[in-house]
Amino acid sequence: MKIAIVGTGYVGLVSGACFAEMGVEVTCVDINEEKIKMLSEGKVPIYEPGLEEMVVRNFREGRLKFTTRLTDCLDEVEAVFSAVGTPPDEDGSADLSYVLQVAREVGQNMNHYVVLVTKSTVPVGTAQKVKVVIAEELAARKVEIEFDVASNPEFLKEGAAVKDFMSPDRVVVGVESERARKLMQRLYAPFMMTNNRILFTDIPSAEMIKYAANSMLATRISFMNDIANLCELVGADVNMVRKGIGADTRIGSKFLYPGCGYGGSCFPKDVKALIQTARQQGYEMRVLQAVEEVNERQKSVLFQKLSSHFGGDLKGKTVALWGLAFKAETDDMREATSLVIIRQLLDAGCEVRVFDPVAMNECRRRLGDAVTYAKDMYDAALGADALLLLTEWKQFRLPSWEVVRRTMNQPVVFDGRNIYDPEELRAGGFHYSSIGRQ
Ligand SMILES: NC(=O)c1ccc[n+]([C@@H]2O[C@H](COP(=O)([O-])OP(=O)(O)OC[C@H]3O[C@@H](n4cnc5c(N)ncnc54)[C@H](O)[C@@H]3O)[C@@H](O)[C@H]2O)c1
């Protein structure tokens, strides 16, 4: 079976490599020439555990190809997956220009039946727009060629993307023809050997499932952040509260961790987009509006704690940051809390020393010389008046506090992920503060 995947970012590259791993012949297409050049030289532009090895092997064995032109493979493929970006427009709604551009290209160049499968996260109704665009292009060419559209939202988590794709909790596929359903069933069959977790739906429901899922997860985070902030005020410990409520099987224990705000390329934009979709229908998503507001406020919580610790005067202070990526196991800094905090620290006149195991280049690309890039976590703490833990990388979990204490100018730690033991830190002479704990 041969397929094309248009858009070779986190989703497109992981999907392409995993389909190729199952024996599918995959051509990954991207308009970014530099990215395609790198991939064609066996270099993977993003950090994702297990991805590089899989990409390189399948590329070498000829099942994975890279090109900048969809027309290189369109005549040979049965399905075209669209995994291009859908960034937020100014009003928060999803920008569909890339998705529709792919549809246009398919309509302008296809010569036989294909299914155009949208893997990008897109609002309800997008598949219909895609269909109209292809039909318009075929009409302009005065040709009649059968095609289908399908919606196959992606649920992979950055940092565990390969694992999630290879053994998914579920695969959701929205279709409107038996032919497309069969094709998608065949394509995903290798991933369903032990347990058939493929859920076929109508197309609008598939499109909605993705937004509803991300919005639910974002809601849990903001809810727990609100609870954590209240715990601090009333003298409760959010860790105990989390365990206490998570033990209720109706609630479950996952995604109940408070922190310094969610970021990344999905939750912030998908919550905004769903709010906007509702508005277009004359409906207010009040819960999600609050989820967003709470999250924006949460991104500033550590800065506020730091500022009040130093009596509101941070000028000339050196602040170390451990972790820049929006979460562990990725170099993605899109909408990362670190970016908000760095801006606040710089505006307050601080010197900022940063360390992240994989996101240093990404930070350099975004911020240039505005911060100091440390060699390692201890180097970041060198001469610092305060240390802020922002990303829960495993290597930050058990540092040598003695070394940190000797290295820092003042023993002050703000833990944005609640990974340290308050008693241990205080016994070690640190001023320690976390989220929702005393
Ligand atoms: N990143 C995630 O964890 C994740 C998870 C699930 C779903 N999604 C969704 O998947 C989609 C893609 O996300 P991503 O993080 O992979 O984005 P990304 O920005 O990493 O990659 C998108 C790629 O598409 C390319 N592109 C844009 N227009 C193109 C065109 N006309 N032809 C060929 N290539 C084109 C860009 O050059 C870029 O390389 C988004 O809708 C996102 O919401 C992302």
The ligand as a Tripos MOL2 file, in Angstrom:
@<TRIPOS>MOLECULE
LIG
   44    48     1     0     0
SMALL
NO_CHARGES

@<TRIPOS>ATOM
      1 N1          2.0800   18.2180   17.8500 N.am      1 LIG1
      2 C1          1.2140   17.4210   18.4280 C.2       1 LIG1
      3 O1          1.4650   16.8490   19.4930 O.2       1 LIG1
      4 C2         -0.1130   17.1580   17.7870 C.ar      1 LIG1
      5 C3         -0.8940   16.1050   18.2600 C.ar      1 LIG1
      6 C4         -2.1170   15.8470   17.6540 C.ar      1 LIG1
      7 C5         -2.5620   16.6660   16.6200 C.ar      1 LIG1
      8 N2         -1.8110   17.7060   16.1980 N.ar      1 LIG1
      9 C6         -2.3040   18.5150   15.0700 C.3       1 LIG1
     10 O2         -1.6480   18.0820   13.8810 O.3       1 LIG1
     11 C7         -1.4120   19.2010   13.0060 C.3       1 LIG1
     12 C8          0.0720   19.3170   12.7150 C.3       1 LIG1
     13 O3          0.7360   19.5700   13.9350 O.3       1 LIG1
     14 P1          2.3230   19.4960   14.0730 P.3       1 LIG1
     15 O4          2.6390   19.7570   15.4960 O.co2     1 LIG1
     16 O5          2.8140   18.2780   13.3940 O.co2     1 LIG1
     17 O6          2.7230   20.7980   13.1830 O.3       1 LIG1
     18 P2          4.1730   21.2340   12.6810 P.3       1 LIG1
     19 O7          4.1170   22.7180   12.6240 O.co2     1 LIG1
     20 O8          5.2260   20.5530   13.4780 O.co2     1 LIG1
     21 O9          4.2460   20.6610   11.1860 O.3       1 LIG1
     22 C9          3.4490   21.1020   10.1320 C.3       1 LIG1
     23 C10         4.2610   20.9760    8.8550 C.3       1 LIG1
     24 O10         3.4130   21.2340    7.7260 O.3       1 LIG1
     25 C11         4.2050   21.8640    6.7140 C.3       1 LIG1
     26 N3          3.3140   22.4860    5.7260 N.ar      1 LIG1
     27 C12         2.5110   23.5610    5.8440 C.ar      1 LIG1
     28 N4          1.8290   23.7830    4.6920 N.ar      1 LIG1
     29 C13         2.1820   22.8000    3.8240 C.ar      1 LIG1
     30 C14         1.8200   22.4680    2.4900 C.ar      1 LIG1
     31 N5          0.9150   23.1890    1.8180 N.pl3     1 LIG1
     32 N6          2.4010   21.4110    1.9150 N.ar      1 LIG1
     33 C15         3.3200   20.6640    2.5990 C.ar      1 LIG1
     34 N7          3.6890   20.9310    3.8650 N.ar      1 LIG1
     35 C16         3.1390   21.9820    4.4730 C.ar      1 LIG1
     36 C17         5.0770   22.8210    7.5130 C.3       1 LIG1
     37 O11         6.2140   23.1920    6.7690 O.3       1 LIG1
     38 C18         5.4140   21.9600    8.7480 C.3       1 LIG1
     39 O12         6.6150   21.2520    8.5640 O.3       1 LIG1
     40 C19        -2.0140   20.4070   13.7100 C.3       1 LIG1
     41 O13        -3.3410   20.5870   13.2770 O.3       1 LIG1
     42 C20        -2.0070   19.9890   15.1690 C.3       1 LIG1
     43 O14        -3.0000   20.6450   15.9100 O.3       1 LIG1
     44 C21        -0.5820   17.9510   16.7410 C.ar      1 LIG1
@<TRIPOS>BOND
     1     1     2 1
     2     2     3 2
     3     2     4 1
     4     4     5 ar
     5     4    44 ar
     6     5     6 ar
     7     6     7 ar
     8     7     8 ar
     9     8     9 1
    10     8    44 ar
    11     9    10 1
    12     9    42 1
    13    10    11 1
    14    11    12 1
    15    11    40 1
    16    12    13 1
    17    13    14 1
    18    14    15 2
    19    14    16 1
    20    14    17 1
    21    17    18 1
    22    18    19 2
    23    18    20 1
    24    18    21 1
    25    21    22 1
    26    22    23 1
    27    23    24 1
    28    23    38 1
    29    24    25 1
    30    25    26 1
    31    25    36 1
    32    26    27 ar
    33    26    35 ar
    34    27    28 ar
    35    28    29 ar
    36    29    30 ar
    37    29    35 ar
    38    30    31 1
    39    30    32 ar
    40    32    33 ar
    41    33    34 ar
    42    34    35 ar
    43    36    37 1
    44    36    38 1
    45    38    39 1
    46    40    41 1
    47    40    42 1
    48    42    43 1
@<TRIPOS>SUBSTRUCTURE
     1 LIG1         1 GROUP 0 **** ****
